[in-house]
Amino acid sequence: MDAPNPSTAILATMYLGTDRLGRPLTDAERKDLSALLRKHDFVGASLVSLRFGLTLRRSRPAAQDLQGRANLRLVRQGWDPSVVTLAKCLCRFVWSEHHHMKSEAAAARRAEERFLQEQGIESSVAPSIEDLRARLEREKQEEEHAEQRIQALRAAFVKADDTVNLLWLDYRLSGVESRARWRA
């Protein structure tokens, strides 16, 4: 089946393909290929492969894309009518292209996810104005709540006439943390 650089694209009833030829088809070879495809009902086989593409992709434009890729593979890789029918050959090419497209889409999706992840890391370095405003608002509310709790604690100490805890609270609020400095 591997003939080194055949002089014609069609040997007996087998079409070799441009990849095996290593060159584009000549005008005479194109006419021979057209006649061979007409003889094996290329239009009907194309409809079968399009229906198969619709089954796989569930979208007419995507199925047409698969069919176009399969037709290109037929021209490039060749076809032997004595081994497989044209419809089956095109369906096999559609199946193969479908899996190639799925792996390409998965690779693109992984690359996109990685890009977005990298962008997320970079954007966390500089928060947006809205994030800063929300954080400042939240911090302000927390400080107001803490001040209200301190005032309630002070009022409870005054009401209970607890001078030791009042003194401790005053020292603590002024920043003195060591007991040795309280005595000074």
Contacts in CASP RR format, 6 or more apart in sequence:
PFRMAT RR
TARGET T0000
AUTHOR 0000-0000-0000
METHOD contacts of the structure
MODEL  1
MDAPNPSTAILATMYLGTDRLGRPLTDAERKDLSALLRKHDFVGASLVSL
RFGLTLRRSRPAAQDLQGRANLRLVRQGWDPSVVTLAKCLCRFVWSEHHH
MKSEAAAARRAEERFLQEQGIESSVAPSIEDLRARLEREKQEEEHAEQRI
QALRAAFVKADDTVNLLWLDYRLSGVESRARWRA
1 14 0 8 1.000
1 80 0 8 1.000
2 20 0 8 1.000
3 11 0 8 1.000
3 16 0 8 1.000
3 20 0 8 1.000
5 21 0 8 1.000
5 22 0 8 1.000
6 16 0 8 1.000
6 20 0 8 1.000
6 21 0 8 1.000
8 29 0 8 1.000
8 32 0 8 1.000
9 15 0 8 1.000
9 16 0 8 1.000
9 17 0 8 1.000
9 18 0 8 1.000
9 21 0 8 1.000
9 25 0 8 1.000
9 26 0 8 1.000
9 29 0 8 1.000
9 32 0 8 1.000
9 33 0 8 1.000
10 16 0 8 1.000
10 29 0 8 1.000
10 32 0 8 1.000
10 33 0 8 1.000
10 36 0 8 1.000
13 36 0 8 1.000
13 80 0 8 1.000
13 81 0 8 1.000
13 82 0 8 1.000
14 79 0 8 1.000
14 80 0 8 1.000
14 81 0 8 1.000
14 82 0 8 1.000
15 33 0 8 1.000
15 36 0 8 1.000
15 78 0 8 1.000
15 79 0 8 1.000
15 80 0 8 1.000
16 78 0 8 1.000
17 75 0 8 1.000
17 76 0 8 1.000
17 77 0 8 1.000
17 78 0 8 1.000
17 79 0 8 1.000
18 24 0 8 1.000
18 25 0 8 1.000
18 75 0 8 1.000
18 76 0 8 1.000
19 76 0 8 1.000
19 77 0 8 1.000
19 78 0 8 1.000
20 77 0 8 1.000
20 78 0 8 1.000
25 33 0 8 1.000
25 75 0 8 1.000
33 75 0 8 1.000
36 81 0 8 1.000
37 86 0 8 1.000
40 81 0 8 1.000
40 85 0 8 1.000
40 86 0 8 1.000
41 86 0 8 1.000
41 87 0 8 1.000
42 86 0 8 1.000
44 87 0 8 1.000
45 85 0 8 1.000
45 86 0 8 1.000
45 87 0 8 1.000
45 89 0 8 1.000
45 90 0 8 1.000
46 67 0 8 1.000
46 71 0 8 1.000
46 90 0 8 1.000
48 87 0 8 1.000
48 90 0 8 1.000
48 91 0 8 1.000
49 66 0 8 1.000
49 67 0 8 1.000
49 70 0 8 1.000
49 87 0 8 1.000
49 90 0 8 1.000
49 91 0 8 1.000
49 93 0 8 1.000
49 94 0 8 1.000
50 63 0 8 1.000
50 64 0 8 1.000
50 67 0 8 1.000
52 91 0 8 1.000
52 94 0 8 1.000
52 95 0 8 1.000
53 62 0 8 1.000
53 63 0 8 1.000
53 66 0 8 1.000
53 67 0 8 1.000
53 94 0 8 1.000
53 98 0 8 1.000
54 60 0 8 1.000
54 63 0 8 1.000
56 63 0 8 1.000
56 66 0 8 1.000
56 94 0 8 1.000
56 95 0 8 1.000
56 98 0 8 1.000
57 63 0 8 1.000
57 65 0 8 1.000
57 66 0 8 1.000
57 98 0 8 1.000
65 101 0 8 1.000
66 94 0 8 1.000
66 97 0 8 1.000
66 98 0 8 1.000
66 101 0 8 1.000
67 90 0 8 1.000
67 94 0 8 1.000
69 93 0 8 1.000
69 94 0 8 1.000
69 97 0 8 1.000
69 100 0 8 1.000
69 101 0 8 1.000
70 90 0 8 1.000
70 93 0 8 1.000
70 94 0 8 1.000
70 96 0 8 1.000
70 97 0 8 1.000
71 90 0 8 1.000
71 93 0 8 1.000
73 93 0 8 1.000
73 96 0 8 1.000
73 97 0 8 1.000
74 89 0 8 1.000
74 90 0 8 1.000
74 93 0 8 1.000
77 93 0 8 1.000
79 86 0 8 1.000
79 89 0 8 1.000
84 92 0 8 1.000
127 135 0 8 1.000
150 169 0 8 1.000
150 173 0 8 1.000
153 169 0 8 1.000
154 166 0 8 1.000
154 169 0 8 1.000
157 165 0 8 1.000
157 166 0 8 1.000
157 169 0 8 1.000
158 166 0 8 1.000
167 182 0 8 1.000
168 182 0 8 1.000
171 181 0 8 1.000
171 182 0 8 1.000
176 182 0 8 1.000
END
